[in-house]
Amino acid sequence: MHAFAPLAYAAMPAFAGIAVPVLIVAIVWEIVLKGFGLWHAARCSQKWWFVAMLIFNTLGILPIVYLIWFRTDARTPAHESSAAA
C-alpha cells in the first residue's frame, strides 16, 4: 500500500488549493440567490417559478433570470400591473 502513496499526490492538480474556497463561494452564492428568488416567488404566488427554482440548481442563473425579468411586485395588485403594461 505504501508503494502507491506517491501516485495519489501526483494525481492531484495544482489548482486543488483554490478549489475549496471557490466551492464555498459558489455554495453561498447559490443559497443567497435561491433564497431571495424563492421568497419573492412565494410572496407573489408564482408556484411554477418556486418549484423550478427549488428543483434546479443552476448556480444562481435561474433565480437571477426570475428576479430581473419575471418577478411581479407583491405590493401592486395583479389587475393594476397588467393594466399598466
C-alpha distances in whole Angstrom, upper triangle without the diagonal:
4,5,6,7,10,11,11,14,16,16,18,22,24,26,24,25,29,28,28,31,32,31,33,36,36,36,38,41,40,41,44,45,45,46,49,50,49,52,54,54,55,58,59,59,57,54,53,52,50,48,47,46,44,43,42,39,40,39,43,45,47,48,49,51,52,53,55,57,57,57,61,63,63,66,68,69,68,71,72,69,70,73,73,70
4,5,5,8,10,11,12,14,16,17,21,23,25,23,24,28,27,27,30,32,31,33,36,36,36,38,41,40,41,44,46,45,47,50,50,50,53,55,55,56,59,60,60,58,56,55,53,52,50,49,47,46,44,43,40,41,40,43,45,47,48,49,51,53,54,55,57,58,58,62,63,63,66,68,70,69,72,73,70,70,74,73,71
4,6,7,8,10,12,13,15,17,20,22,25,23,25,28,28,28,32,33,32,34,37,37,37,40,42,42,43,46,47,47,48,51,52,52,54,56,56,57,60,61,61,59,57,55,54,53,51,49,48,47,45,44,41,42,41,44,46,48,49,50,52,54,55,56,58,58,59,62,64,64,68,69,71,70,73,74,70,71,75,74,72
4,6,5,7,10,10,11,14,17,19,22,20,22,25,24,25,29,29,29,31,34,33,34,37,38,38,39,42,43,43,45,48,48,48,51,53,53,54,56,58,57,55,53,52,50,49,47,46,44,43,41,40,37,38,37,41,42,44,46,46,48,50,51,52,54,55,55,59,61,61,64,66,67,66,70,70,67,67,71,70,68
4,5,5,7,9,11,12,16,17,20,18,19,23,22,22,26,27,26,28,31,31,31,34,36,36,37,40,41,41,43,46,46,46,49,51,51,52,55,56,56,54,52,51,49,48,46,45,43,42,40,39,36,37,35,39,41,43,44,45,47,49,49,51,53,53,54,57,59,59,62,64,66,65,68,69,65,66,70,69,66
4,5,5,6,9,10,14,15,18,16,18,21,21,22,25,26,26,28,31,31,32,34,36,36,38,40,41,42,43,46,46,47,49,51,51,53,55,57,57,54,53,51,49,48,47,45,43,43,41,39,36,37,35,39,40,43,44,44,46,48,49,50,52,53,54,57,59,59,62,64,66,65,68,69,65,66,70,68,66
4,5,5,6,9,12,14,17,16,18,21,20,22,25,25,25,27,30,30,30,33,35,35,36,39,40,40,42,45,45,45,48,50,50,51,54,55,55,52,51,49,47,46,45,43,41,41,39,37,34,35,33,37,38,41,42,43,44,46,47,48,50,51,52,55,57,58,61,63,64,63,66,67,63,64,67,66,64
4,6,5,7,11,13,15,13,15,18,17,18,22,22,22,24,27,27,27,30,32,32,33,36,37,37,39,41,42,42,44,47,46,48,50,52,52,49,48,46,44,43,42,40,38,37,36,34,31,32,30,34,35,38,39,40,42,44,44,46,48,48,49,52,54,55,58,59,61,60,63,64,60,61,65,64,61
4,5,5,9,10,13,11,13,16,16,17,20,21,21,23,26,26,27,29,31,31,33,35,36,37,38,41,41,42,44,46,47,48,50,52,52,50,48,47,45,44,43,41,39,38,37,35,32,32,30,34,35,38,39,39,41,43,44,45,47,48,49,52,54,54,57,59,61,60,63,63,60,61,64,63,61
4,6,8,10,13,12,14,17,17,19,22,22,22,25,27,27,28,31,32,32,34,36,37,38,40,42,42,43,46,47,47,49,52,53,53,50,49,47,45,45,43,41,39,39,37,35,32,32,30,34,35,38,39,40,41,44,44,45,47,48,49,53,54,55,58,60,62,60,64,64,60,61,65,63,61
4,6,9,12,11,14,16,15,17,20,20,20,23,25,24,25,28,29,29,31,34,35,35,37,39,39,40,43,45,44,46,49,50,50,47,46,44,42,41,40,38,36,36,34,32,29,29,28,31,32,35,36,37,38,41,42,42,44,45,46,50,52,52,56,57,59,57,61,61,58,58,62,60,58
4,7,8,7,10,12,11,13,16,17,17,19,21,21,22,25,26,27,29,31,32,32,34,36,37,38,40,42,42,43,46,47,47,45,44,42,40,39,38,36,34,34,32,30,27,27,25,29,30,33,34,34,36,38,39,40,42,43,44,47,49,50,53,54,56,55,58,59,55,56,59,58,56
4,6,6,9,10,10,13,15,15,16,19,20,20,22,24,25,25,28,30,30,31,33,35,36,37,39,41,41,43,45,46,46,44,43,41,39,38,37,35,33,33,32,29,26,25,24,27,28,31,32,32,34,37,37,38,40,41,42,46,47,48,51,53,55,54,57,57,53,54,57,56,54
4,6,7,9,10,13,14,14,16,18,20,20,22,24,25,26,28,30,31,32,34,35,36,37,40,41,42,43,46,47,47,45,44,43,40,39,39,37,34,35,34,31,28,27,24,27,29,32,33,32,35,37,37,38,40,42,42,46,47,49,51,53,55,54,57,57,54,54,58,56,54
4,5,6,7,10,11,11,12,15,16,16,19,21,21,22,25,26,27,28,30,32,32,34,36,37,38,40,42,43,44,41,41,39,36,36,36,33,31,31,31,28,24,23,21,24,25,28,29,29,31,34,34,34,36,38,39,42,44,45,47,49,51,50,54,53,50,51,54,52,50
4,5,5,7,10,10,11,13,15,15,17,19,20,21,23,25,26,27,29,31,32,33,35,37,37,39,41,42,43,41,40,38,36,35,34,32,30,30,29,27,23,23,20,23,25,28,29,29,31,33,34,34,37,38,38,42,43,44,47,49,51,50,54,53,50,51,54,53,51
4,6,7,8,10,11,12,14,15,17,19,20,21,23,24,26,27,29,30,32,33,35,36,37,39,41,42,43,41,40,39,37,36,35,34,31,31,30,28,25,24,21,24,26,29,29,29,32,34,34,35,37,39,39,42,43,44,47,49,51,50,54,53,50,51,55,53,51
4,6,6,6,9,10,11,12,15,16,17,19,20,22,23,24,26,27,29,30,32,33,34,36,38,39,40,38,38,37,34,33,33,31,28,28,28,26,22,21,18,21,23,26,26,26,28,31,30,31,34,35,35,39,40,41,43,45,48,47,50,50,47,48,51,49,47
4,6,5,6,9,10,10,12,14,15,16,18,20,21,22,24,26,27,28,30,32,32,34,36,37,38,36,35,34,31,30,30,28,25,25,25,23,19,18,16,19,21,24,24,24,27,29,29,30,32,33,34,37,38,39,42,44,46,45,49,48,45,46,50,48,46
4,5,5,6,9,10,11,12,14,15,17,18,20,21,22,24,26,27,28,30,31,32,35,36,37,35,34,33,31,29,29,28,25,24,24,22,19,19,16,19,21,24,24,24,27,29,28,30,32,33,33,37,38,38,41,43,45,44,48,48,45,46,49,48,46
4,5,5,6,9,10,11,12,14,15,17,18,20,21,23,24,26,27,29,30,31,33,35,36,34,34,33,30,29,29,28,24,24,25,23,19,19,15,17,20,23,22,22,26,27,27,28,31,32,31,35,36,36,39,41,43,43,46,46,43,44,48,46,44
4,5,5,6,9,10,10,12,14,15,16,18,20,21,22,24,26,27,28,30,32,33,34,32,32,31,28,27,27,25,22,23,23,20,17,16,12,15,17,20,20,20,23,24,24,25,28,29,29,33,34,35,37,39,41,41,44,44,40,42,45,43,42
4,5,5,6,9,10,11,12,14,15,16,18,20,21,22,24,26,26,28,30,31,32,30,29,28,26,25,25,23,20,20,20,18,14,14,11,14,16,19,19,19,22,24,24,25,28,28,28,32,33,34,36,38,40,40,43,43,40,41,44,43,41
4,5,5,6,9,10,11,12,14,15,16,18,20,21,22,25,26,27,29,30,31,30,29,29,26,24,25,23,20,20,20,19,15,15,12,14,17,19,19,19,22,24,23,25,28,28,28,31,32,32,35,37,39,39,42,42,39,41,44,43,41
4,5,5,6,9,10,11,12,14,15,17,18,20,21,23,24,26,27,29,30,28,28,28,24,23,24,23,19,20,20,18,15,14,11,12,15,17,17,17,20,21,20,22,25,26,25,29,29,30,33,35,37,37,40,40,36,38,41,40,38
4,6,5,6,9,10,11,12,14,15,16,18,20,21,22,24,26,27,28,26,26,25,22,21,21,19,16,17,17,15,11,11,7,9,12,14,14,14,17,19,19,20,23,24,23,27,28,29,32,33,35,35,38,38,35,36,40,38,36
4,5,5,6,9,10,10,12,14,15,16,18,20,21,22,24,26,26,25,24,23,21,19,19,18,15,15,15,14,10,11,8,10,13,15,14,15,18,19,19,21,23,24,23,27,28,28,31,33,35,34,38,38,35,36,40,38,37
4,5,5,6,9,10,10,12,14,15,16,18,20,21,23,24,26,24,24,24,21,19,20,19,16,16,17,16,13,13,10,10,14,15,14,15,18,19,18,20,23,23,22,25,26,26,29,31,33,33,37,36,33,35,38,37,36
4,6,5,6,8,10,11,12,14,15,17,18,20,21,23,24,22,23,22,19,18,19,18,14,15,16,15,11,11,7,7,10,12,11,11,15,16,15,16,19,20,19,23,23,24,27,29,31,31,34,34,31,32,36,34,33
4,6,5,6,8,10,10,12,14,15,16,18,20,21,22,20,20,19,16,15,16,14,11,11,13,11,8,8,5,5,9,10,9,10,13,14,14,16,18,19,18,21,23,23,26,28,30,29,33,33,30,31,34,33,32
4,6,5,6,8,10,10,12,14,15,16,18,20,21,19,19,19,16,14,15,15,11,11,13,12,10,11,9,8,12,12,10,12,15,15,15,17,20,20,18,21,22,22,25,27,29,29,32,32,29,31,35,34,32
4,6,5,6,9,10,11,12,14,15,17,18,20,19,19,20,16,15,17,16,12,13,15,15,12,13,10,8,12,13,10,11,14,14,13,15,18,18,17,19,20,20,22,25,27,27,31,30,27,29,33,31,30
4,5,5,6,8,10,11,12,14,15,17,18,17,17,17,13,13,15,14,10,11,14,13,11,10,9,6,9,9,6,7,11,10,9,12,15,15,13,17,18,18,21,23,25,25,28,28,25,26,30,28,27
4,5,5,6,8,10,10,12,14,15,16,14,14,14,11,10,11,11,7,8,10,10,9,9,9,6,9,8,6,9,11,10,10,13,15,15,13,17,18,18,21,23,25,24,28,28,25,26,30,29,28
4,5,5,6,9,10,10,12,14,15,15,15,15,12,10,12,13,9,9,13,13,12,13,12,10,13,12,9,11,14,12,11,15,17,16,14,16,17,16,19,22,23,23,27,27,25,26,30,29,28
4,6,5,6,9,10,11,12,14,14,15,16,12,11,14,14,10,12,15,15,14,14,13,10,13,12,8,9,12,10,8,12,14,14,11,14,14,14,17,19,21,21,25,24,22,24,27,26,25
4,5,5,6,9,10,11,12,11,12,12,9,8,11,11,8,10,13,12,12,12,12,9,11,9,5,8,9,7,6,10,12,10,9,12,13,13,16,18,20,19,23,23,20,21,25,24,23
4,5,5,6,9,10,10,9,9,11,8,5,9,9,7,7,11,12,12,14,14,11,13,11,8,11,12,10,10,13,15,13,11,13,14,13,17,19,20,19,23,23,21,22,26,25,25
4,6,5,6,9,10,10,11,13,11,8,12,13,11,11,15,16,16,17,17,14,16,14,10,13,15,12,10,14,16,14,11,12,12,11,14,17,18,18,22,22,20,22,25,25,24
4,5,5,6,9,9,11,12,10,9,12,13,11,13,16,17,17,17,18,14,15,13,10,12,13,9,8,11,13,10,7,8,9,8,11,13,15,15,19,19,16,18,21,21,20
4,6,5,6,5,7,9,6,5,9,10,9,11,14,15,16,17,18,15,15,12,10,12,12,9,9,12,12,9,7,9,10,9,13,14,15,14,18,19,16,17,21,21,20
4,5,5,6,7,10,9,6,10,12,11,11,15,16,18,19,20,17,18,15,13,16,16,12,12,16,16,13,11,11,12,10,13,15,15,15,19,20,18,19,23,23,23
4,6,8,10,13,11,10,13,15,14,15,18,20,21,22,22,19,20,17,15,17,17,13,13,16,16,13,10,10,9,7,10,12,12,13,16,17,16,18,21,21,21
4,6,9,11,10,10,13,15,14,15,19,20,21,22,23,19,20,17,14,16,16,12,12,14,14,11,8,7,7,5,9,10,10,9,13,14,12,14,17,18,18
4,6,9,9,9,11,13,14,14,17,19,21,22,23,20,21,17,15,18,17,13,14,17,16,12,10,10,11,9,12,13,12,11,14,16,15,16,19,20,20
4,6,6,6,9,10,11,12,15,16,18,19,21,18,18,14,13,15,14,11,12,15,13,10,9,9,12,11,14,14,14,12,15,17,15,15,19,20,19
4,5,5,6,9,10,10,12,14,17,18,20,18,18,14,14,17,16,12,14,17,16,13,12,13,15,14,18,18,17,15,18,21,19,19,22,23,22
4,5,5,6,9,10,11,12,15,16,19,17,16,12,13,15,14,11,14,16,15,12,12,14,17,16,20,20,19,17,20,22,19,19,23,24,22
4,5,5,6,8,10,11,13,13,16,13,13,9,9,12,11,8,10,13,12,9,9,12,15,15,18,19,19,17,20,21,18,19,22,23,21
4,6,5,6,9,10,12,14,16,14,14,11,10,13,13,10,12,15,15,12,11,13,15,15,18,19,19,18,22,23,20,21,25,25,24
4,6,5,6,9,11,13,16,15,15,11,12,15,15,12,15,18,17,14,14,17,19,18,22,23,23,21,24,26,23,23,27,28,26
4,5,5,6,9,10,13,12,12,8,9,13,12,10,13,16,15,13,14,16,19,19,23,24,24,22,25,26,23,23,27,28,26
4,6,6,7,8,11,9,10,7,7,10,11,9,11,14,15,13,13,16,18,18,22,23,24,22,26,27,24,24,28,28,26
4,6,8,10,12,11,13,10,10,14,14,13,14,18,18,16,16,18,21,20,24,25,25,24,28,29,26,27,30,31,29
4,7,10,12,12,13,11,12,15,15,14,17,20,20,18,18,21,23,23,27,28,28,26,30,31,28,29,32,33,31
4,6,9,10,10,8,10,13,13,13,16,18,18,17,18,21,24,24,28,28,29,27,30,32,28,29,32,32,30
4,6,7,9,8,10,12,13,14,16,18,19,18,19,22,24,25,28,30,31,29,32,33,30,30,34,34,32
4,5,5,6,8,10,11,12,14,16,17,17,18,21,24,25,28,29,30,29,32,32,29,29,33,32,30
4,6,8,9,10,12,13,14,16,17,18,19,22,24,25,28,30,31,30,33,34,30,31,34,33,31
4,6,5,6,9,10,11,12,14,15,15,19,20,22,25,26,28,27,30,30,27,28,31,30,28
4,6,5,6,9,10,11,12,13,14,18,20,22,25,26,27,26,29,29,25,26,29,28,26
4,5,5,6,9,10,11,11,12,16,18,20,23,23,25,23,26,26,23,23,27,26,24
4,5,5,6,8,10,10,10,13,16,17,20,21,23,21,25,25,21,22,26,25,23
4,5,5,6,8,10,10,14,16,17,20,21,23,22,25,25,21,22,25,24,22
4,6,5,6,7,9,13,15,17,20,21,22,20,23,23,19,20,23,22,20
4,6,6,5,6,10,12,14,17,17,19,17,20,20,17,18,21,20,18
4,6,6,5,9,10,12,15,16,18,17,20,20,16,18,21,20,18
4,6,7,10,11,14,17,17,19,18,21,20,16,17,20,18,16
4,6,9,11,14,17,16,18,16,19,18,14,15,18,16,14
4,6,10,12,15,14,15,13,16,16,13,13,16,16,14
4,7,9,12,12,13,12,15,15,12,13,16,15,14
4,6,9,8,10,8,12,11,8,10,13,13,12
4,5,6,8,9,12,11,8,11,14,13,13
4,6,7,9,12,12,10,13,15,15,16
4,7,9,12,11,10,13,15,14,16
4,6,8,7,6,10,11,11,13
4,6,6,6,9,10,11,13
4,6,5,6,9,10,11
4,6,5,6,9,10
4,6,5,6,9
4,6,5,7
4,5,5
4,6
4
